[in-house]
Every structure is written in structure tokens, then in C-alpha cells.
Amino acid sequence: MEDPPSALGVLIDCNPRAWAGRPAELELLVEHLFVFLNAHQLLMASNQLLLIGFNGAEIACLWPRPNQSGKEAALEPAGPQALRAALVDGVAQLLESEATSASLLSGATSRALCRLQVRSSQR
């Protein structure tokens, strides 16, 4: 019997204040995270990813990317090049914001849990 596909939700804190002065560590984190996310996809082609980045001012869904209408797309398997681009571009965009000591971790967690719940109820 085949295992059902699984969904993985990952939150990335992209607050510029937290990463100031440590660009090499951030670059290494992004590369390692990409390897981990890609490995999740390779375990089963139907596995799904949800990647949410946040800083002190906004929460952004990095994967799946929003569609042309601006609505968030359904969770879907990720191609390696598209996933890498979404991860690198999303983190870079969130790091461009003004540094703040605030954190939107609870909001990002809530958003991820809601998206995953919607996904599980659609099965």
C-alpha cells in the first residue's frame, strides 16, 4: 500500500535586524533549506510544500507563488528551479524591508496552519 502524500510547512524569519552582519550564514541557511525542501519533494512526487517568509512588517507566501489574479495558488509539488527561485527571491525581498524588533511569527504560524488545514480538508 502506498503512503499518502504529505505536506510540509516551513516558516522563515527574514527580519533584516536578525540577519544584519551575517550574510554568509543566511546564504548557507537558504542553500541548506533548499536541499531539505527538495529532498521532501523527492521522497514522493505528490508531496506538497508551503513556504512562508516573514519579517517585522509582512508575511509572504513564498511557495506556492500567488497566481496572476493575486490569489494564493493551491499547494503543489515544486520543480527544483522554480522552488530555488521562489526561495531566494522571496527571502531577498523580505530582507529589503526596514529592520524592526517586531516579529510576526504567530501570524505566520496561524497562516501556515490555516493553509494546511484547508489542504487536508480538500482531500
Salt bridges, closest charged atoms under 4 A:
GLU25 OE1 - ARG22 NE 3.54
GLU31 OE2 - ARG84 NH1 2.86
GLU72 OE2 - ARG111 NH2 2.94
GLU72 OE1 - ARG115 NH1 2.51
ASP89 OD2 - ARG65 NH2 3.48
